Amino acid sequence: MDSEKEYINITEIQKIMLDILRDVITFCNNNDYHYILTGGSALGATRHKGFIPWDDDMDIALPRNEYEQFIHKYQPQYSNLVKLNSENTKNWLYPYTRISDSKTVAEGRWAEVQNGVYVDIFPIDAISGNKTGQIIGYLKMKYLDVMRNSTRRIAISKEEPFWWLKPLLIKFAKRKSTGEWVNKMERLAQKSNRKHFNYSNAFSLFVVQGLNKRRENFNKDMYFKRNKAVFEGESVFVPGNVNQYLTQMYGNWENIPNNIEKKTHARFYRKGI
């Protein structure tokens, strides 16, 4: 019953995320890792100098080689933080790493989740330098992502497009576990990075193209020539040409639309309540 759970509000969620962010960027700075804030976190740093008021997740990205080092070497400094990824978590649900607060639990409406309040860590991968190759890569990743998401569905909304087909899709996808689809996504991204790193000027958060499509495809300098910004009083790094980045991601990013849909990713409650 919801009444038996102590759900936490957005202020509490953001405080926990900020503690996670501080721990992660301290490790990155101490090890000379070239992280950047991406997505809504880059938007928040640039427009709000901190969190977008309703945002309940954070996004950090690292070049693939540093990401691989990070997932093996990073150890949280706080006992309540845990590192979750496909290498240490059975049947992990995502093709990237999540640093999670173990004292909280996320409650998804439509899909299974395995974490508490969190910060996502993504790899930055080289991709094809031509449009056709990028489209082919996107379609491959999109297919795998649809299969991955289908295996973790716990409910279907009749407001979804083609909702009546979803049960068949879920049955088809569940021939493999979520973790198997995740591994396929990770291998596809790693293969792309190996193939294109020395020959292409195009890079992307390839593992999340199933969600973000090709909006995060940029030239190398966007991800590797960083700019400083401030996030809730902390010095952080954002993409090189942050105006171009945010415009491609969000359009007219400088103004907050009056009718914006303030989506959240999950509800969170304290463990043991």
Residue, then its C-alpha position, 0 to 999 in steps of 0.5 A: m500500500d502507498s500509505e505504508k511507504e515514505y515517498i520522498n519529494i523532489t527536494e530530497i531526491q535532488k539532495i541525494m543526487l547531488d551527493i552522488l554527483r560530488d562523489v563521482i566527479t571527485f573520483c573523475n577529477n582525481n583520476d583525470y577522467h574527462y567527464i561531462l554532464t549531458g542531457g537535462s543535467a547539462l541543460g540544468a547547469t547552463r540554464h539554472k546553474g543546478f537542477i531543473p526544478w522537477d528533474d529526478d535524474m542526472d546524466i554524466a558521460l565519459p569517453r569509452n576508454e575512461y568509462e571502462q576504467f571507471i566501471h572497474k576502478y570507481q568505489p563510492q566513498y559513502s556506504n549507502l552508494v552502490k555501483l550497478n552495471s551488467e558486470n556486477t548485477k545479475n540481469w542488469l536492466y540498462p546498457y550503462t552504469r548507474i550509481s544508486d543510493s541503497k537507502t531508497v527504492a525506485e518504483g516504476r509505473w510501467a517497468e521493472v527497476q533495480n535501484g534507488v535514487y541514482v546518477d547515470i554514467f554513459p559511455i561516449d562512443a565513436i560512430s559512423g561518419n556518414k549519415t547512412g551509417q548513422i541511420i543503420g547504427y541507430l536502427k540496430m540499437k533501436y531494435l535491441d532497445v525495444m527488445r530490452n524494454s519489452t522484457r521488463r514491462i510490468a504494465i501496458s497503457k492503452e494510451e500507448p501507440f499500438w498498445w494491443l500489439k505489445p503483449l505479442l512483442i513482450k512474448f517475443a522479446k522474452r525469449k531472451s532475458t533483459g540482461e542478454w539484450v543489454n549485453k547485445m547493446e553493449r557489444l554493438a556500442q563497443k564494436s562501433n567505437r573500435k571500428h570508427f574511433n580512429y577514422s570518424n569525427a562523429f561521436s554519440l551516447f550510442v547506447v541510449q539512441g533507442l530513446n534519444k534517437r540521433r540527437e546526441n550525434f556530434n563531432k568529436d570536439m563537442y564531447f572532448k573539448r569541455n567547458k566549465a559550468v556551475f551546478e548547485g555550487e559545484s564546478v563541473f564540465v559540460p559539452g564544448n559548444v553547449n549552446q549548439y548541444l542544447t539547441q540540437m537536443y531541446g530546440n529553444w532551450e533558454n526559455i521554459p515553455n509554459n505548457i511543458e510536460k514535467k515528466t519524472h522517471a519514477r517515484f522513490y521511497r525510503k527502504g524499510i518503511 
